[in-house]
């Protein structure tokens, strides 16, 4: 069952995070970082990277690329810390726990996010499994897909009340990051250009499905199960797929992206786990 497999892989990522957790002074900063990283989460992005690499080369172990896996989760967590701030989405809870700024204050939360982002690249540069050339590729992909031409642009569109291009928002805010994870997995696994492109496009497709499904969960999900406030998108009059297309049409669009993702994997022999992950995305409870 894919849920059990993902739980096992999440525990692996959590172990790597604990091992590579930064320590230092002042104590409160590093305490806030540990608090934020230990608040749970699916760890889906580093898992996607690892499984994409294994789809190409089954002999790869998480230990080989643990610095990169943890770096991916650091970048993701930084984005959540900043997204939760009052100036952004103003969320009090994340994964059932008080958000970083509610516990440690807004200024410290900003620094936590800044620290996680910059330390991620320090971790990547310390990996000894990949060649220097491939490490440069990894850094370029992450910085591009989560920077000004990726996640940051999507977040900017998301907070602007008059920006209604929901496809742009979802593509940049979520899909490009997952695309990056799978593309990097193809590089780590040593896949050829065709395989890397297939994994890249697979990541983009499931990223779109993931964000559309998150829109749906915010509309009709169960708050205790999700661990965060629901229906906040509607309260803020945000542009979402359910707002534009209604819930049922949004579900159909998410399923279509999943089908496209699975189709892209047909050129990859060891595709079963990635295909199951794609289907799991639209099986999360509503």
C-alpha positions in Angstrom: 0.0 0.0 0.0 1.5 3.3 -1.1 0.4 5.1 2.1 2.6 2.7 4.2 5.5 3.0 1.8 5.3 6.8 1.9 5.2 6.7 5.7 8.4 4.6 5.7 10.1 7.0 3.3 8.9 10.0 5.4 10.6 8.4 8.4 13.8 8.1 6.4 13.7 11.8 5.4 13.0 12.7 9.0 16.0 10.8 10.2 18.2 12.6 7.7 16.8 16.0 8.8 17.6 15.2 12.4 21.1 14.1 11.5 21.8 17.3 9.4 19.9 19.7 11.7 22.0 22.9 12.1 23.1 23.9 15.6 24.5 27.1 16.9 23.8 30.5 18.6 21.6 32.2 19.5 19.7 29.2 20.9 16.3 30.6 20.1 17.0 30.7 16.4 18.0 27.1 16.2 15.2 26.1 18.5 12.8 27.7 16.2 14.3 25.9 13.2 14.1 22.6 14.9 10.5 23.3 16.0 9.5 24.1 12.4 11.2 21.1 10.9 9.8 18.7 13.4 6.2 19.7 13.0 5.4 16.9 10.6 4.5 17.0 7.0 4.4 14.5 4.1 8.0 15.1 2.9 6.6 14.5 -0.6 9.2 16.6 -2.4 12.3 14.8 -1.2 10.5 11.5 -1.6 9.7 12.4 -5.2 13.4 13.2 -5.8 14.6 9.9 -4.3 12.0 7.8 -6.1 12.7 9.5 -9.4 16.3 8.7 -9.0 15.5 5.1 -8.1 13.2 4.8 -11.1 16.3 5.3 -13.2 18.8 3.6 -11.0 17.3 1.2 -8.4 20.7 0.9 -6.7 20.7 4.5 -5.4 20.3 4.8 -1.6 19.0 7.8 0.2 22.2 7.9 2.1 24.0 8.8 -1.1 22.1 12.0 -1.5 20.8 12.8 1.9 22.2 16.3 1.9 20.1 17.1 -1.3 17.0 15.4 0.1 17.2 17.5 3.3 18.0 20.6 1.3 14.8 20.2 -0.7 12.7 19.9 2.5 14.5 23.0 3.9 13.5 25.0 0.9 9.9 23.8 1.2 9.7 24.5 4.9 11.2 28.0 4.4 8.4 28.7 1.9 5.8 27.5 4.4 7.2 29.6 7.3 7.0 32.8 5.1 3.7 31.8 3.6 2.2 31.6 7.1 3.2 35.1 8.1 0.6 37.8 8.7 1.7 39.7 5.7 1.1 36.6 3.5 -1.6 34.0 4.3 -1.7 34.8 8.1 -2.1 31.2 9.3 -2.0 30.3 13.0 -1.7 26.6 12.5 0.4 24.3 10.2 0.2 20.5 10.4 -1.9 20.8 13.6 0.7 22.9 15.5 1.1 26.6 16.0 3.0 28.2 13.1 6.5 29.5 13.7 5.6 33.1 14.0 2.9 32.4 16.6 5.5 30.7 18.8 8.6 32.7 18.1 7.4 36.0 16.7 7.3 37.4 13.2 10.9 38.6 13.0 12.3 35.3 14.2 10.1 33.5 11.7 11.5 35.6 8.8 15.0 34.7 10.0 14.1 31.0 10.2 12.9 31.0 6.6 16.0 32.9 5.5 18.2 30.5 7.3 16.6 27.4 5.9 16.8 28.6 2.4 20.5 29.6 2.5 21.5 26.6 4.5 19.9 24.4 1.9 22.5 25.4 -0.7 25.3 24.8 1.9 24.0 21.2 2.3 23.9 20.6 -1.4 27.4 21.8 -1.9 28.6 19.3 0.8 27.3 16.3 -1.1 30.1 14.0 -2.3 28.1 11.5 -4.3 27.3 13.7 -7.3 30.0 15.2 -9.6 30.7 19.0 -9.3 29.0 19.4 -12.7 25.8 17.7 -11.6 25.8 19.6 -8.3 25.9 22.9 -10.3 22.9 21.6 -12.3 21.0 20.8 -9.1 21.7 24.2 -7.7 20.6 25.9 -10.9 17.4 23.9 -11.1 16.4 24.5 -7.5 17.2 28.2 -7.6 15.3 28.7 -10.9 12.2 26.7 -10.0 11.8 28.1 -6.5 13.1 31.6 -7.2 11.9 34.6 -9.1 10.9 32.6 -12.2 9.2 29.9 -10.1 7.7 29.7 -6.6 8.3 33.3 -5.7 6.5 34.5 -8.8 3.6 32.2 -8.0 3.4 33.4 -4.4 3.4 37.0 -5.6 0.5 36.3 -7.9 -1.3 34.4 -5.0 -1.3 37.4 -2.7 -2.4 40.0 -5.3 -6.2 40.5 -5.2 -6.4 41.4 -8.8 -4.2 38.6 -10.2 -6.6 36.0 -11.5 -4.5 33.7 -13.6 -4.9 30.6 -11.4 -2.9 28.5 -13.9 0.1 30.8 -13.6 -0.2 30.8 -9.8 -0.4 27.0 -9.5 2.3 26.3 -12.1 4.8 28.6 -10.4 3.8 28.2 -6.7 3.7 24.4 -6.6 4.2 22.6 -9.9 7.7 24.0 -10.8 9.1 22.9 -7.4 7.8 19.3 -7.9 9.1 19.4 -11.5 12.5 20.4 -10.1 12.5 17.5 -7.7 11.8 14.9 -10.3 14.1 16.5 -12.9 16.9 16.4 -10.3 16.0 12.8 -9.6 16.6 12.0 -13.2 20.0 13.7 -13.0 21.0 11.8 -9.8 19.9 8.5 -11.4 21.9 9.1 -14.5 19.0 9.1 -16.9 19.4 10.3 -20.5 17.7 13.4 -21.8 14.5 11.7 -22.7 14.1 10.1 -19.3 15.0 13.4 -17.5 12.3 15.2 -19.6 9.7 12.6 -18.8 10.4 12.9 -15.1 10.4 16.7 -15.3 7.0 16.7 -17.0 5.7 14.1 -14.7 6.7 16.3 -11.7 5.0 19.3 -13.3 1.7 17.3 -13.9 1.5 16.0 -10.4 2.4 19.4 -9.0 -0.7 20.8 -10.7 -2.8 18.0 -9.5 -1.5 18.5 -6.0 -2.3 22.2 -5.8 -5.7 21.8 -7.4 -6.4 19.1 -4.8 -5.2 21.4 -2.1 -7.7 24.0 -3.4 -10.4 21.4 -3.1 -9.4 20.3 0.4 -9.5 24.0 1.5 -13.1 24.2 0.1 -14.5 20.9 1.5 -11.9 19.3 3.6 -12.0 18.4 7.3 -10.0 20.9 9.5 -8.9 18.4 12.2 -7.6 15.9 9.6 -5.8 18.6 7.6 -4.3 20.2 10.7 -4.9 23.8 9.4 -7.8 26.2 8.9 -10.0 25.4 5.9 -12.1 27.7 3.7 -9.6 30.5 4.2 -9.2 30.9 0.4 -12.9 31.7 0.1 -12.7 34.1 3.1 -9.9 36.0 1.4 -11.6 35.8 -2.0 -8.5 34.1 -3.5 -8.5 32.8 -7.1 -8.7 29.0 -6.9 -9.8 26.2 -9.2 -13.1 25.6 -7.2 -13.9 29.3 -7.3 -13.5 29.4 -11.1 -14.7 25.9 -12.1 -16.5 24.5 -9.0 -15.4 21.5 -7.0 -16.5 18.7 -9.4 -14.8 20.2 -12.5 -11.7 20.9 -10.4 -11.6 17.2 -9.4 -11.8 16.3 -13.1 -8.9 18.6 -13.9 -6.8 17.1 -11.1 -7.6 13.5 -12.3 -6.6 14.6 -15.9 -3.2 15.8 -14.6 -2.6 12.5 -12.8 -3.5 10.5 -15.9 -1.0 12.6 -17.9 1.6 12.1 -15.3 1.2 8.3 -15.3 1.3 8.3 -19.1 4.6 10.1 -19.1 6.2 7.4 -17.0 5.7 4.7 -19.7 9.2 5.0 -21.0 10.6 4.3 -17.5 10.9 0.6 -16.5 10.8 1.1 -12.7 7.8 3.4 -12.6 5.4 1.7 -10.2 6.1 3.8 -7.1 6.0 7.1 -9.0 2.7 6.0 -10.6 1.2 5.1 -7.2 2.4 8.5 -5.8 0.6 10.3 -8.6 -2.7 8.5 -7.9 -2.3 9.0 -4.1 -2.3 12.8 -4.6 -5.9 12.8 -5.6 -6.9 10.2 -2.9 -6.1 12.4 0.0 -9.2 12.8 2.2 -11.7 15.5 1.4 
